[in-house]
């Protein structure tokens, strides 16, 4: 499975992964890819950033393609729902927090809810207060 992570830059992605305490593997050659081990559907798929199986309780390794300014999540179907809740929602929360702090002199508290919103997607809650 491959899904675009819209509106996220490579720099924001790597910063958010680091802030979430998630380490990833990348090729030592700039712009080169590493391969997913995965299972039948994702084995051998190239990614620029690979995270090991077991990270966030995933069954398979997964990663991100970061070409042409676009970021795409590459994972097996078995982990898709789990990653939407445990990775993408908190990652977007970290990115939103960084963007607000970069443009305003305010305190920001961002969290993601593991409970689904009315749309069925994880909810991100942003609280902004003036300093």
N, CA, C and O of each residue as an XYZ file, in Angstrom:
524
protein
N       0.832     -1.164      0.000
C       0.000      0.000      0.000
C       0.880      1.231      0.000
O       1.890      1.281      0.701
N       0.503      2.212     -0.776
C       1.229      3.470     -0.843
C       0.215      4.600     -0.739
O      -0.792      4.607     -1.447
N       0.488      5.569      0.159
C      -0.440      6.686      0.341
C       0.342      7.979      0.493
O       1.311      8.045      1.249
N      -0.086      9.008     -0.234
C       0.581     10.299     -0.133
C       0.290     10.937      1.225
O      -0.836     10.898      1.721
N       1.329     11.523      1.809
C       1.205     12.284      3.046
C       1.255     13.745      2.594
O       2.322     14.357      2.543
N       0.097     14.283      2.271
C      -0.010     15.590      1.621
C       0.464     16.730      2.508
O       0.247     16.732      3.719
N       1.118     17.698      1.874
C       1.487     18.939      2.544
C       2.625     18.832      3.537
O       2.804     19.731      4.359
N       3.397     17.766      3.485
C       4.497     17.560      4.431
C       5.809     17.554      3.649
O       5.938     16.853      2.645
N       6.781     18.340      4.118
C       8.086     18.338      3.468
C       8.955     17.235      4.065
O       8.660     16.708      5.138
N      10.017     16.898      3.366
C      10.953     15.879      3.855
C      11.571     16.332      5.179
O      11.736     15.527      6.095
N      11.909     17.608      5.279
C      12.497     18.140      6.518
C      11.517     18.018      7.684
O      11.905     17.629      8.786
N      10.250     18.352      7.440
C       9.237     18.227      8.494
C       9.059     16.768      8.893
O       8.910     16.457     10.075
N       9.073     15.875      7.908
C       8.931     14.445      8.184
C      10.047     13.951      9.087
O       9.785     13.321     10.112
N      11.287     14.229      8.716
C      12.409     13.706      9.508
C      12.450     14.334     10.905
O      12.788     13.659     11.878
N      12.110     15.616     11.006
C      12.075     16.278     12.319
C      10.978     15.672     13.195
O      11.194     15.419     14.381
N       9.808     15.442     12.612
C       8.696     14.860     13.376
C       9.025     13.437     13.831
O       8.725     13.069     14.967
N       9.633     12.637     12.962
C      10.018     11.275     13.350
C      10.992     11.319     14.521
O      10.871     10.538     15.465
N      11.962     12.236     14.459
C      12.933     12.364     15.554
C      12.254     12.799     16.847
O      12.557     12.268     17.916
N      11.330     13.768     16.758
C      10.624     14.237     17.953
C       9.754     13.138     18.565
O       9.517     13.128     19.772
N       9.286     12.222     17.732
C       8.498     11.092     18.230
C       9.388      9.957     18.736
O       8.887      8.936     19.207
N      10.702     10.134     18.641
C      11.641      9.121     19.111
C      11.760      7.920     18.192
O      12.139      6.834     18.631
N      11.437      8.110     16.916
C      11.470      7.014     15.952
C      12.719      7.124     15.085
O      12.927      8.131     14.409
N      13.539      6.092     15.110
C      14.731      6.107     14.257
C      14.422      5.389     12.956
O      13.577      4.496     12.902
N      15.114      5.793     11.924
C      14.878      5.219     10.600
C      16.213      4.946      9.932
O      17.252      5.463     10.342
N      16.162      4.125      8.898
C      17.334      3.797      8.102
C      17.217      4.504      6.763
O      16.142      4.551      6.164
N      18.320      5.048      6.306
C      18.378      5.672      4.992
C      19.672      5.228      4.337
O      20.619      4.839      5.020
N      19.711      5.284      3.047
C      20.923      4.932      2.327
C      22.011      5.952      2.634
O      21.722      7.142      2.754
N      23.246      5.511      2.761
C      24.334      6.474      2.967
C      24.582      7.351      1.735
O      25.219      8.400      1.829
N      24.075      6.914      0.589
C      24.194      7.708     -0.638
C      23.004      8.659     -0.724
O      21.857      8.220     -0.637
N      23.254      9.917     -0.889
C      22.191     10.917     -0.948
C      21.187     10.595     -2.044
O      21.558     10.368     -3.196
N      19.912     10.577     -1.672
C      18.837     10.332     -2.625
C      18.613      8.876     -2.995
O      17.647      8.564     -3.692
N      19.479      7.981     -2.549
C      19.320      6.562     -2.866
C      18.261      5.940     -1.966
O      17.893      6.513     -0.940
N      17.779      4.781     -2.349
C      16.730      4.112     -1.584
C      17.267      2.880     -0.876
O      18.333      2.362     -1.206
N      16.494      2.424      0.112
C      16.710      1.142      0.776
C      15.451      0.323      0.519
O      14.405      0.875      0.180
N      15.552     -0.979      0.679
C      14.422     -1.848      0.352
C      13.689     -2.305      1.612
O      14.297     -2.559      2.651
N      12.363     -2.401      1.487
C      11.562     -2.969      2.560
C      11.716     -4.483      2.532
O      11.826     -5.084      1.463
N      11.724     -5.090      3.705
C      11.760     -6.546      3.787
C      10.340     -7.090      3.690
O      10.071     -8.004      2.911
N       9.432     -6.524      4.484
C       8.000     -6.795      4.416
C       7.586     -8.221      4.160
O       8.294     -9.163      4.513
N       6.445     -8.370      3.549
C       5.931     -9.675      3.160
C       5.686     -9.633      1.652
O       6.335     -8.858      0.950
N       4.797    -10.422      1.160
C       4.579    -10.508     -0.281
C       4.241     -9.170     -0.933
O       4.762     -8.868     -2.007
N       3.389     -8.368     -0.319
C       2.941     -7.146     -0.992
C       3.934     -5.998     -0.926
O       3.907     -5.125     -1.793
N       4.822     -5.968      0.084
C       5.740     -4.834      0.172
C       7.216     -5.226      0.123
O       8.074     -4.344      0.119
N       7.531     -6.491      0.087
C       8.932     -6.926      0.044
C       9.615     -6.370     -1.198
O       9.092     -6.462     -2.309
N      10.795     -5.790     -0.987
C      11.567     -5.264     -2.097
C      11.146     -3.896     -2.586
O      11.739     -3.370     -3.528
N      10.126     -3.301     -1.962
C       9.699     -1.942     -2.363
C      10.775     -0.943     -1.929
O      11.241     -1.006     -0.792
N      11.170     -0.038     -2.797
C      12.176      0.964     -2.425
C      11.552      2.106     -1.622
O      10.444      2.554     -1.917
N      12.275      2.566     -0.612
C      11.877      3.735      0.172
C      13.134      4.543      0.490
O      14.243      4.009      0.477
N      12.957      5.808      0.771
C      14.088      6.647      1.153
C      14.365      6.562      2.657
O      15.512      6.671      3.088
N      13.307      6.368      3.449
C      13.438      6.209      4.902
C      12.697      4.943      5.297
O      11.514      4.797      4.990
N      13.388      4.014      5.982
C      12.758      2.743      6.383
C      12.765      2.622      7.890
O      13.768      2.901      8.546
N      11.616      2.196      8.442
C      11.495      1.934      9.870
C      11.280      0.437     10.049
O      10.578     -0.195      9.259
N      11.879     -0.120     11.074
C      11.853     -1.566     11.299
C      10.482     -2.091     11.690
O       9.656     -1.370     12.250
N      10.260     -3.359     11.383
C       9.067     -4.057     11.871
C       9.084     -4.005     13.390
O      10.149     -4.077     14.004
N       7.929     -3.884     13.992
C       7.828     -3.810     15.447
C       7.723     -2.381     15.965
O       7.211     -2.152     17.060
N       8.211     -1.408     15.173
C       8.077     -0.003     15.580
C       6.587      0.314     15.635
O       5.857      0.062     14.677
N       6.145      0.862     16.746
C       4.726      1.186     16.967
C       3.842     -0.063     16.866
O       2.665      0.025     16.519
N       4.424     -1.214     17.173
C       3.724     -2.509     17.147
C       3.330     -2.963     15.744
O       2.371     -3.719     15.588
N       4.054     -2.513     14.726
C       3.755     -2.947     13.369
C       4.200     -4.394     13.153
O       5.130     -4.880     13.797
N       3.520     -5.057     12.242
C       3.869     -6.429     11.889
C       5.012     -6.461     10.871
O       5.780     -7.422     10.834
N       5.127     -5.430     10.057
C       6.118     -5.383      8.985
C       6.882     -4.063      9.023
O       6.440     -3.090      9.634
N       8.033     -4.048      8.362
C       8.721     -2.771      8.222
C       7.926     -1.894      7.260
O       7.093     -2.384      6.497
N       8.190     -0.610      7.305
C       7.487      0.350      6.464
C       8.407      1.529      6.224
O       9.471      1.621      6.835
N       8.013      2.427      5.345
C       8.883      3.559      5.087
C       8.212      4.661      4.311
O       6.999      4.660      4.099
N       9.036      5.609      3.889
C       8.555      6.769      3.161
C       9.372      6.974      1.897
O      10.601      6.900      1.919
N       8.683      7.230      0.803
C       9.309      7.701     -0.433
C       9.250      9.211     -0.388
O       8.219      9.777     -0.025
N      10.328      9.872     -0.746
C      10.381     11.327     -0.617
C      10.889     11.960     -1.907
O      11.833     12.750     -1.878
N      10.282     11.626     -3.023
C      10.765     12.152     -4.296
C       9.871     13.266     -4.834
O       8.672     13.319     -4.562
N      10.488     14.140     -5.597
C       9.799     15.261     -6.244
C       9.033     16.131     -5.248
O       7.973     16.665     -5.575
N       9.572     16.274     -4.028
C       8.924     17.112     -3.024
C       7.698     16.498     -2.389
O       7.048     17.130     -1.556
N       7.373     15.279     -2.768
C       6.207     14.583     -2.201
C       6.679     13.542     -1.204
O       7.758     12.965     -1.345
N       5.852     13.313     -0.194
C       6.127     12.282      0.804
C       5.018     11.246      0.705
O       3.836     11.587      0.755
N       5.402      9.975      0.565
C       4.423      8.893      0.488
C       4.795      7.799      1.478
O       5.948      7.374      1.546
N       3.812      7.350      2.239
C       3.979      6.236      3.158
C       3.841      4.944      2.366
O       2.913      4.790      1.571
N       4.772      4.013      2.586
C       4.726      2.703      1.939
C       4.689      1.659      3.050
O       5.611      1.569      3.862
N       3.613      0.871      3.079
C       3.472     -0.148      4.119
C       2.562     -1.257      3.611
O       1.906     -1.122      2.578
N       2.537     -2.346      4.354
C       1.619     -3.425      4.038
C       0.223     -3.091      4.533
O       0.065     -2.321      5.481
N      -0.781     -3.661      3.903
C      -2.173     -3.414      4.311
C      -2.424     -3.778      5.763
O      -3.260     -3.164      6.426
N      -1.704     -4.775      6.258
C      -1.922     -5.233      7.626
C      -1.638     -4.134      8.653
O      -2.233     -4.129      9.731
N      -0.734     -3.203      8.330
C      -0.360     -2.137      9.267
C      -0.989     -0.784      8.947
O      -0.761      0.179      9.679
N      -1.759     -0.687      7.897
C      -2.286      0.601      7.442
C      -3.089      1.333      8.525
O      -2.807      2.499      8.801
N      -4.048      0.701      9.125
C      -4.869      1.348     10.153
C      -4.066      1.719     11.383
O      -4.246      2.796     11.951
N      -3.184      0.830     11.791
C      -2.331      1.083     12.952
C      -1.450      2.306     12.722
O      -1.319      3.156     13.603
N      -0.848      2.393     11.539
C       0.027      3.530     11.252
C      -0.742      4.832     11.129
O      -0.205      5.885     11.473
N      -1.971      4.800     10.655
C      -2.786      6.015     10.590
C      -2.989      6.593     11.982
O      -2.939      7.808     12.171
N      -3.217      5.722     12.948
C      -3.467      6.166     14.317
C      -2.196      6.440     15.100
O      -2.087      7.478     15.753
N      -1.241      5.536     15.047
C      -0.054      5.641     15.901
C       1.109      6.410     15.292
O       2.015      6.826     16.015
N       1.101      6.606     13.984
C       2.192      7.339     13.361
C       1.724      8.629     12.703
O       2.192      9.711     13.058
N       0.810      8.525     11.754
C       0.449      9.704     10.971
C      -0.205     10.796     11.804
O       0.131     11.969     11.640
N      -1.120     10.450     12.683
C      -1.770     11.472     13.509
C      -0.769     12.187     14.426
O      -0.739     13.417     14.433
N       0.054     11.461     15.201
C       1.043     12.168     16.030
C       2.089     12.920     15.206
O       2.562     13.977     15.623
N       2.452     12.381     14.037
C       3.423     13.050     13.179
C       2.861     14.384     12.682
O       3.554     15.401     12.709
N       1.614     14.377     12.232
C       0.976     15.623     11.798
C       0.850     16.603     12.959
O       1.005     17.809     12.766
N       0.575     16.107     14.148
C       0.482     16.980     15.327
C       1.810     17.687     15.572
O       1.827     18.886     15.854
N       2.922     16.962     15.469
C       4.243     17.565     15.658
C       4.530     18.606     14.578
O       5.120     19.649     14.859
N       4.117     18.325     13.357
C       4.340     19.262     12.253
C       3.516     20.528     12.442
O       4.018     21.630     12.222
N       2.256     20.384     12.846
C       1.390     21.541     13.103
C       1.992     22.390     14.223
O       2.054     23.615     14.115
N       2.426     21.744     15.278
C       3.031     22.457     16.404
C       4.259     23.251     15.948
O       4.402     24.420     16.308
N       5.135     22.640     15.169
C       6.340     23.325     14.689
C       5.992     24.497     13.787
O       6.622     25.551     13.875
N       5.003     24.333     12.924
C       4.607     25.419     12.017
C       4.043     26.607     12.791
O       4.360     27.754     12.477
N       3.219     26.348     13.788
C       2.631     27.441     14.575
C       3.720     28.162     15.353
O       3.753     29.393     15.381
N       4.606     27.409     15.983
C       5.685     28.035     16.757
C       6.609     28.865     15.879
O       7.124     29.893     16.318
N       6.823     28.430     14.650
C       7.724     29.147     13.740
C       7.148     30.483     13.280
O       7.904     31.387     12.924
N       5.838     30.620     13.281
C       5.226     31.841     12.762
C       4.603     32.739     13.817
O       4.251     33.879     13.514
N       4.455     32.258     15.055
C       3.800     33.051     16.100
C       4.553     32.910     17.416
O       5.174     31.882     17.687
N       4.487     33.963     18.230
C       5.092     33.938     19.556
C       4.022     33.512     20.559
O       3.512     34.328     21.327
N       3.696     32.242     20.539
C       2.646     31.701     21.392
C       3.088     30.360     21.963
O       4.056     29.756     21.501
N       2.367     29.916     22.963
C       2.561     28.566     23.491
C       1.590     27.645     22.763
O       0.424     27.982     22.559
N       2.084     26.501     22.384
C       1.273     25.568     21.617
C       1.257     24.223     22.328
O       2.294     23.710     22.750
N       0.074     23.674     22.450
C      -0.086     22.328     22.975
C      -0.854     21.535     21.923
O      -2.007     21.841     21.619
N      -0.214     20.533     21.383
C      -0.835     19.732     20.330
C      -0.875     18.289     20.787
O       0.107     17.762     21.308
N      -2.013     17.659     20.589
C      -2.133     16.241     20.918
C      -2.969     15.560     19.859
O      -3.733     16.196     19.133
N      -2.808     14.264     19.788
C      -3.658     13.506     18.862
C      -4.465     12.528     19.686
O      -3.963     11.940     20.644
N      -5.679     12.365     19.318
C      -6.590     11.484     20.033
C      -6.560     10.115     19.384
O      -6.601      9.999     18.159
N      -6.490      9.086     20.200
C      -6.543      7.735     19.656
C      -7.983      7.336     19.365
O      -8.242      6.337     18.695
N      -8.922      8.139     19.882
C     -10.317      7.897     19.559
C     -10.595      8.498     18.195
O     -10.066      9.558     17.860
N     -11.403      7.842     17.424
C     -11.673      8.329     16.081
C     -12.664      9.494     16.111
O     -13.560      9.549     16.954
N     -12.483     10.408     15.185
C     -13.417     11.513     15.051
C     -14.634     11.038     14.278
O     -14.725      9.870     13.897
N     -15.561     11.944     14.051
C     -16.770     11.594     13.299
C     -16.444     11.103     11.894
O     -17.182     10.294     11.332
N     -15.344     11.587     11.323
C     -14.972     11.188      9.958
C     -14.289      9.827      9.926
O     -14.062      9.274      8.850
N     -13.956      9.279     11.102
C     -13.278      7.994     11.154
C     -11.767      8.110     11.216
O     -11.074      7.098     11.326
N     -11.239      9.344     11.146
C      -9.796      9.564     11.201
C      -9.396      9.990     12.617
O     -10.209     10.556     13.347
N      -8.147      9.719     13.005
C      -7.693     10.208     14.313
C      -7.782     11.727     14.359
O      -7.546     12.393     13.350
N      -8.116     12.275     15.511
C      -8.285     13.718     15.664
C      -7.018     14.346     16.232
O      -6.367     13.768     17.102
N      -6.674     15.533     15.734
C      -5.561     16.300     16.264
C      -6.149     17.519     16.960
O      -6.939     18.259     16.373
N      -5.757     17.723     18.224
C      -6.269     18.832     19.026
C      -5.145     19.840     19.212
O      -4.067     19.488     19.690
N      -5.390     21.099     18.835
C      -4.380     22.156     18.938
C      -4.902     23.209     19.917
O      -6.015     23.711     19.763
N      -4.088     23.539     20.923
C      -4.431     24.592     21.879
C      -3.327     25.641     21.787
O      -2.152     25.330     21.980
N      -3.702     26.870     21.495
C      -2.735     27.961     21.353
C      -3.082     29.018     22.390
O      -4.233     29.439     22.506
N      -2.055     29.448     23.154
C      -2.235     30.511     24.123
C      -1.148     31.561     23.930
O      -0.010     31.232     23.595
N      -1.503     32.818     24.143
C      -0.515     33.893     24.018
C       0.421     33.842     25.209
O       0.012     33.551     26.333
N       1.693     34.132     24.938
C       2.682     34.175     26.034
C       2.558     35.439     26.823
O       3.306     35.645     27.779
